[in-house]
Amino acid sequence: MFTNKSILITGGTGSFGKECARIVLSRYSPKRLVIFSRDELKQYEMQQDPELSTSAMRYFLGDVRDFERLMQAMRGVDYVIHAAAMKQVPAAEYNPMECIKTNIYGAENVIKAAIENGVKKVIALSTDKAANPINLYGATKLASDKLFIAANNIAGGHITRFAVVRYGNVVGSRGSVVPFFKKLASQGAQELPITDARMTRFWITLPQGVNFVLTSFQRMQGGELFVPKIPSSRVSDLATAISPDMPQKIIGIRPGEKLHEVMCPADDSHLTLEFSDHYVIKPTISFISPVDYSVNALGEKGSAVEPSFEYNSGTNPHFLTVDELRELV
């Protein structure tokens, strides 16, 4: 699907972008793989990676807040993965307008630039925090999700189709608690800080996240919100897996945090379809051309979930044990 095609990743110097570039280059032969981001140092460091040393790689300095720069970067692009976002929950709480400018206005710019440039398909990365949001980051990502879904109508007669992928915490990614705990343990800390002993989170590895996004390009028809079936863990178990002998200190929930995360809210159960390894939340709005989301573009079939079904990290049937977490991290 991606051989001899041009792909652009916004926020491409982040953890997802780098892993995605490695996987795409190892599996396909793209015409161009465009990394769009605002950090010149990270772009320079990425260019030194021997796994990414290929003539297909392109690096564009730019910010998703800048529509004109996005227009330039997307010329001749076939597929876009929108990974750029302001993601730190406490930072968003203290700097709300900066989060809104990047996560909402930036999403609008990506949509407009993709339509104007005739991009075939766009997938935007979302987060479990966008479901029933209680923090600003989650609220801006929910707004972004709605923008990308509605963009399928806004596109009108243009070929561009949009979908969203939502998943939980990424093991070892920048900002993840995993490297934070490991750093404390390696520095000889006396205890590991735990916000709440009851807290749970969904977990996915970087390769799993990338593979799910790439497969979603093949599955999508436009308007879907894809959610992978992934395991949960207790944050306290994660700390035990990383440093079993270190005491844990309860420090309380940070601004904007939840005890448990949700990826498929109960209020959307009437829109949710279950497939073998993922869920699809259908759009709340109608499109000009009706779509049967129960059969995706790969021919896979899904079925409606039970009324009031909720995919919650606290009630998830698949929980990782301490040993499984130790192997994972």
C-alpha positions in Angstrom: 0.0 0.0 0.0 2.8 2.4 0.8 5.3 1.3 -1.8 6.2 4.1 -4.2 3.9 6.4 -2.2 4.6 9.6 -0.3 3.8 9.6 3.4 4.0 12.6 5.8 4.1 12.3 9.6 3.4 15.4 11.7 5.3 15.4 15.0 7.5 12.9 13.2 10.5 13.3 15.5 8.6 11.9 18.5 8.6 8.3 19.7 5.8 7.2 17.3 7.3 9.0 14.3 10.7 7.5 14.6 9.4 4.0 15.1 6.9 4.4 12.3 9.6 5.6 9.9 11.8 2.5 10.8 8.9 0.1 10.2 7.7 1.7 6.9 11.2 1.8 5.5 11.9 -1.9 6.5 8.6 -3.1 5.1 7.9 -0.9 2.1 9.7 1.2 -0.5 8.1 4.6 -0.2 8.8 7.3 -2.7 9.1 9.9 0.1 8.7 9.7 3.9 8.3 13.3 5.1 9.1 14.1 8.8 7.3 17.3 9.8 8.2 18.8 13.2 9.4 22.0 14.9 12.5 20.7 16.7 15.6 21.1 14.5 17.8 19.2 17.0 15.6 16.2 17.0 15.5 16.3 13.2 19.3 16.4 13.1 19.6 13.5 15.6 17.0 11.5 13.5 19.1 12.1 10.4 22.1 10.4 12.1 20.2 7.2 12.6 21.7 4.6 10.2 18.3 2.8 10.0 16.8 5.9 8.5 19.6 6.7 6.1 17.8 6.6 2.8 17.1 8.9 -0.1 13.4 8.6 0.6 13.6 10.5 3.9 12.7 14.2 3.9 12.7 16.7 6.8 10.5 19.7 7.1 10.8 22.2 9.9 7.4 23.6 10.7 4.6 23.8 13.2 1.1 22.5 12.7 -0.1 25.9 13.7 1.3 27.2 10.4 -1.1 26.4 7.6 1.1 27.7 4.8 4.0 25.6 5.9 1.7 22.5 6.0 0.5 23.3 2.5 4.1 23.3 1.3 5.0 20.0 3.1 1.9 18.1 1.8 2.4 18.7 -1.9 2.4 15.4 -3.6 1.7 13.5 -0.4 -0.6 10.4 -0.5 -0.9 9.5 3.2 -0.7 11.6 6.3 -0.3 10.4 9.9 -1.1 13.3 12.3 0.9 12.6 15.5 1.8 16.2 16.5 0.2 17.2 19.8 0.8 18.9 23.1 0.5 15.8 25.3 1.6 16.5 28.9 -1.5 16.7 31.1 -0.2 19.1 33.8 1.5 21.4 31.2 -1.8 21.6 29.3 -3.7 22.5 32.5 -1.2 25.4 33.2 -1.0 26.5 29.5 -4.5 26.0 28.2 -4.3 28.2 25.1 -1.0 26.7 23.9 -2.7 23.3 24.1 -5.7 24.5 22.2 -3.6 26.2 19.5 -1.7 23.0 18.7 -4.2 20.3 19.3 -7.4 22.0 17.8 -6.2 24.8 15.5 -3.4 22.5 14.4 -5.8 19.7 13.6 -7.9 22.1 11.5 -4.8 23.2 9.5 -3.8 19.5 8.8 -7.4 18.8 7.6 -7.5 21.9 5.3 -4.0 21.3 3.9 -4.7 17.6 3.2 -7.9 18.4 1.3 -6.3 21.2 -0.7 -3.4 18.9 -1.7 -5.5 15.9 -2.6 -4.1 13.6 0.1 -5.8 10.2 -0.2 -6.0 9.2 3.5 -5.3 10.8 6.8 -5.2 9.1 10.2 -5.0 11.2 13.3 -3.6 9.8 16.5 -5.9 10.2 19.6 -5.7 9.1 23.2 -7.8 7.3 25.8 -7.9 10.7 27.6 -10.3 11.9 24.8 -13.0 9.6 26.0 -15.1 11.3 28.8 -12.3 13.9 29.2 -11.7 15.6 32.6 -8.5 17.4 31.6 -7.8 20.0 28.9 -5.5 17.7 26.9 -8.3 15.1 26.6 -10.8 17.8 25.8 -8.7 19.2 23.0 -8.1 15.7 21.6 -11.8 15.0 21.7 -12.3 18.2 19.7 -9.6 17.1 17.3 -11.2 13.7 16.9 -14.5 15.4 16.0 -12.8 17.7 13.5 -11.2 14.7 11.7 -14.4 12.7 11.6 -16.5 15.7 10.3 -13.8 16.4 7.7 -15.1 13.5 5.6 -18.2 15.7 4.9 -16.1 18.9 4.6 -14.0 17.2 1.9 -17.1 17.2 -0.3 -16.1 15.9 -3.8 -12.4 15.7 -2.9 -10.8 12.2 -2.5 -9.4 12.7 1.0 -10.7 10.4 3.7 -10.1 10.8 7.4 -10.1 8.4 10.4 -8.8 8.4 14.0 -6.9 5.8 16.0 -7.2 5.9 19.8 -5.0 3.9 22.1 -3.6 4.1 25.6 -0.2 4.7 27.2 2.8 3.7 25.0 5.5 1.7 26.9 8.8 3.6 27.0 7.6 6.6 25.0 8.7 10.1 25.7 6.7 11.2 28.8 5.8 7.7 29.8 6.1 6.7 33.5 8.3 3.7 32.5 11.5 5.7 31.8 10.7 7.9 34.8 10.6 5.0 37.2 13.7 3.4 35.6 15.6 6.7 36.0 14.7 6.9 39.7 15.7 3.3 40.3 19.0 3.8 38.5 19.7 7.0 40.5 19.3 5.2 43.8 16.0 6.8 44.8 14.7 5.6 48.2 11.1 5.2 46.9 8.9 5.3 43.8 6.1 7.9 43.7 2.6 6.4 43.0 -0.3 8.7 42.5 -2.9 6.1 43.7 -2.6 2.4 44.4 -5.9 1.8 42.5 -4.8 3.5 39.3 -4.9 1.5 36.1 -3.9 2.3 32.5 -4.1 0.7 29.1 -0.7 -0.2 27.6 0.6 -0.7 24.1 4.2 -1.0 22.7 5.5 1.3 20.0 5.6 -1.4 17.3 2.1 -2.5 18.2 0.9 1.1 17.9 2.6 1.7 14.6 1.3 -1.6 13.1 -2.2 -0.8 14.3 -2.1 2.6 12.5 -0.7 1.1 9.3 -3.3 -1.6 9.3 -6.0 1.0 9.9 -5.1 2.7 6.7 -6.0 -0.5 4.9 -9.2 -1.0 7.0 -10.5 2.5 6.8 -13.4 3.8 4.7 -13.5 7.2 6.3 -15.1 8.3 9.6 -14.1 5.5 11.8 -12.5 5.8 15.2 -10.3 2.7 15.6 -9.5 1.3 19.1 -7.1 -1.7 19.6 -7.8 -4.4 22.1 -4.8 -4.0 24.5 -4.0 -5.0 28.1 -4.3 -3.0 31.2 -2.1 -2.9 34.3 -2.1 -1.3 37.8 0.5 1.5 38.0 1.6 0.0 41.4 2.3 -3.4 39.6 4.3 -1.5 37.0 6.5 0.0 39.7 6.9 -3.4 41.3 8.0 -4.9 38.0 10.6 -2.2 37.5 12.0 -2.1 41.0 10.5 -4.9 43.2 12.4 -4.1 46.4 11.8 -0.3 46.3 9.1 1.1 48.6 6.2 3.0 47.0 4.9 6.3 48.2 1.4 7.5 47.5 1.6 11.1 46.3 -2.0 11.7 45.2 -3.5 12.3 41.7 -2.0 15.1 39.6 -4.1 17.8 38.1 -6.4 16.4 35.4 -5.7 12.7 36.1 -8.2 9.9 36.3 -8.1 6.7 38.3 -9.0 4.6 35.2 -9.0 5.4 31.5 -11.8 4.7 29.0 -11.4 4.1 25.3 -15.0 3.2 24.3 -17.4 5.1 26.5 -20.7 3.5 27.5 -22.5 6.5 26.0 -21.1 5.4 22.6 -22.0 1.7 23.0 -24.8 2.1 20.4 -22.1 3.2 17.9 -19.4 0.6 18.8 -18.6 -2.4 16.7 -16.4 -5.3 17.9 -13.9 -6.9 15.6 -11.5 -9.7 16.3 -8.6 -7.5 17.6 -10.1 -4.0 17.8 -13.2 -1.9 18.2 -14.7 0.7 15.8 -16.7 3.6 17.0 -18.9 4.8 14.2 -19.4 8.5 13.6 -22.3 10.3 15.3 -23.1 12.2 12.2 -24.3 11.1 8.8 -22.2 11.3 5.7 -23.3 12.2 2.2 -22.5 8.7 1.0 -23.6 6.1 3.6 -21.0 3.6 4.8 -21.5 0.1 6.2 -18.9 0.1 9.0 -19.7 -3.5 10.0 -17.5 -4.7 7.1 -14.2 -2.8 6.7 -12.2 -2.3 3.5 -10.2 -5.6 4.2 -13.5 -7.5 4.4 -13.3 -8.1 8.1 -16.7 -8.2 9.9 -17.7 -6.6 13.1 -20.7 -6.9 15.3 -22.5 -4.5 17.7 -21.5 -4.6 21.3 -23.9 -5.0 24.2 -25.9 -1.9 25.3 -23.9 0.2 27.9 -20.7 -1.6 26.9 -17.6 0.3 28.1 -14.0 -0.4 27.4 -12.4 0.6 30.7 -8.8 0.1 31.9 -10.1 -0.9 35.4 -12.6 -3.5 34.1 -10.6 -4.7 31.1 -10.6 -8.6 31.0 -6.9 -8.6 30.1 -4.6 -7.5 32.9 -0.8 -7.8 32.8 0.8 -9.6 35.7 4.0 -8.3 37.3 6.1 -10.9 35.5 4.5 -9.9 32.1 5.1 -6.2 32.9 8.8 -6.9 33.7 9.2 -8.6 30.4 7.4 -5.8 28.6 9.5 -3.0 30.0 
